[in-house]
Amino acid sequence: MSASHEPAAAAALPLLVEGGVRRYGRLSSRPARVNPLDEFTGLARLMRRPRLKEWAGFTLLHPDVWSSLIVQDAQYLASCEMYAHDRRTGVLHQHAANARGGCAELPANLLDGGHCSFDRPGHRIVYDFDARAGRHTIHVDIAATGSAPAFGAELTLDARAASAPLSVSSRLPGGGRMYTHKAAFPVEGVLRAGSAEYVFDAGRDLAVLDEHRSFLAYRTRWLWGTFALPTADGVIGANFADRPELPGEPEESAIWGPGVCEPLGEISFTPERPDDATAPWRITSRDGRLDVFFEPEGRKEVRHQLGLLAIDYFQMYGRYRGVLHAGGAEHRIDGVHGVCESMRARL
C-alpha cells in the first residue's frame, strides 16, 4: 500500500471553531477538535443544540459479507445499529438499540485518541482511534435476540495506508451547517454473526469511515453512496451525495485516487426502474469524472412515524461498475463493493 494519508494530530488544523469563528471549505485534514456548538454562546448555543445531529459509522467491504455499523446521537435520542448480510446464504441479520440522548460517546477529538462508544446491556460497539500510532480499532459485542444471532468483532484499521482524507465544512440552506469527515482504511481481524465468521485481510478489505456533526434542517433529505477498493498504489473509490445545498458552498462528493481526494459536484442518482428495489442505479457527476452503475444485492430499511418526527430510510448494499477519473488517470471498476442510501426525515 502507499504511504499514510491520514495525518497525525499534530499536523491537523487545531480546531474547527476558533474564537467563535468557524472554518469553512474543503479542509486538508480533520481538525483536532470538531464541535460545531463552539461557534455559539449563551442562549444561541442552547437553542442550537437540539438541531445538532452527530454520528460515526463504518461500511465494511469484504467479499463474503455486507456490513455497516453506526453510533449516533440526535440529542433527544442516541442509537446504535449494525447489520450483516451473508452473500453465500442471502440471510440478513440486524441489531438496533436506543438510549437517552447524550448516552453515546462521540468525542470532538475523534482521531486523536478518541474513544467512541454506545454501551448498553447486550449492545456494545466501541471505536478507539489513535492516529499517532497509525491504527484504529472496532470492537463489537452484541447479544443474540429473538430475531438475530450474536454479533462480535475485533477489527484493526491501518491509518498509515488510508485514503486521502475527505473533510468538508459548509453552510446549508435555512441556516444549517454541515461537517463531515470520511476516509477508507485497510482492515484486518474477525467479524462474527452467530456461527458465521468472516476474516478480514488488510490487503483486500476496507472499512470506510463516515463521521457527521451537522445542524440539519427539520425536513432533511439526501441520497448518498460510497465504494472503494485497495490497489498496489493506494485506495481508489468515491463518495457522492445529493442534498439541498447553497450555491458556491463545498459539498462532500469526491473521488479517491492514489494519494489524492478530488472534489466532485452536481451528482445525479437515477434508478433504472424506480418501483423496482432490485434494479440498478446510474450515478454520475456532471463533468463525467464519475459514471458508475450500482447493482443492489439487498437493502436495510428503517421507518418510524413518531408524530412530528419521522424517518423513511433505506441503505442498499451491492456492487459498482463503471469509470472514474482521479489524479489525471482513468480507473475502470467492476464488481467493487459499496452502498447507496436514501434518507427522508423530519428530525
Secondary structure, DSSP 8 states (H G I E B T S, - for coil): -----S--GGGS-S-SEETTEE--EEESS--S---GGGG--HHHHHHHGGGEEEEEEEEEEETTEEEEEEEEE-SSEEEEEEEEEETTT--EEEEEEEEETT-SB--TTTTEEEEEEEEETTEEEEEEEETTTTEEEEEEEE---SSS--EEEEEEEEGGG----EEEEEEEGGGEEEEEEEEEEEEEEEEEETTEEEEE-TTT-EEEEEEEEEE--SEEEEEEEEEEEEETTEEEEEEEEE----TT---S-EEEETTEEEE---EEEEESSTT-TTS-EEEEETTSSEEEEEEEEEEEEEEEEETTEEEEEEEEEEEEEEEEEETTEEEEEEEEEEEEEEEEEE-
